[in-house]
Every structure is written in C-alpha cells, then in structure tokens.
C-alpha cells in the first residue's frame, strides 16, 4: 500500500516545487502535475507530487495525519 500526504505548494519551478507539509518544507517533483499552481494542494509520495487535491480534502487529511503524529508522541 502506498501512502501519500497532502502538501501546499509555496513555490514552483519548471520541474519541481517547494511544498509545506505540516510546517516542514521540502522540494518535490511535479512532472505528474505540471499544471499545479502556487497555493494548491498536492498528494506527495516518494518525493513526487502525484495529484492535485482540493483544499477541503487536504485539510481533513492533514487533521488525521496530525492525530497520528500526536498519538505517536503521547
């Protein structure tokens, strides 16, 4: 099973983008979603943005990721 995490695009280059994932920034490839724009959310897996998702979905998913992280730290 593959797991992807939502990330907000904060900068875009030709073949990559800088994204924010729960407060951490990283560079990911955007060859699968070249049409992505700054401010949109993408699902990131293995260093690649795999698909564009709407903000509501991203927000709900990030809430679940945060719960998992908080449970791990408890």
C-alpha positions in Angstrom: 0.0 0.0 0.0 1.2 3.5 -0.8 0.6 6.4 1.5 0.7 10.0 0.3 0.5 13.1 2.4 -1.1 16.4 1.4 1.2 19.4 0.9 0.6 23.0 -0.1 2.6 24.4 -3.0 4.5 27.5 -1.9 7.0 27.9 -4.8 7.1 26.5 -8.3 9.9 25.9 -10.6 9.8 24.2 -14.0 10.0 20.6 -12.9 9.8 20.9 -9.1 8.0 22.8 -6.4 8.6 23.7 -2.8 5.8 22.4 -0.6 4.8 22.8 3.0 3.9 19.5 4.8 2.6 20.2 8.3 5.1 23.0 8.8 8.1 21.4 7.1 9.2 22.5 3.7 10.6 20.2 1.0 11.2 20.1 -2.7 9.2 17.6 -4.7 9.0 16.7 -8.4 5.9 17.9 -10.3 6.3 16.0 -13.6 2.9 14.3 -12.9 1.1 17.6 -12.2 2.9 20.3 -14.3 -0.3 22.4 -14.2 -0.2 22.9 -10.4 -0.2 26.4 -9.2 1.1 28.1 -6.0 -1.4 27.8 -3.2 -2.9 24.5 -4.4 -2.5 21.2 -2.6 -0.9 18.1 -3.9 -0.6 14.5 -2.6 3.1 13.7 -2.2 4.5 10.2 -2.3 8.2 9.3 -2.6 9.3 12.8 -3.4 6.8 13.3 -6.2 3.5 15.3 -6.3 1.1 12.7 -7.6 -2.2 14.6 -7.9 -3.8 17.9 -7.1 -6.5 17.8 -4.4 -8.9 20.4 -3.2 -8.3 22.3 0.0 -11.1 20.8 2.0 -9.8 17.3 1.4 -6.3 18.3 2.2 -7.3 20.0 5.4 -9.3 16.9 6.6 -6.4 14.6 5.7 -3.9 16.8 7.5 -6.0 16.7 10.6 -5.8 12.9 10.6 -2.1 13.0 10.0 -1.7 15.3 12.9 -3.7 13.0 15.1 -1.5 10.1 14.2 1.7 12.2 14.9 0.2 13.3 18.2 -0.7 9.7 19.2 2.8 8.6 18.4 4.3 11.3 20.6 2.0 10.5 23.6 
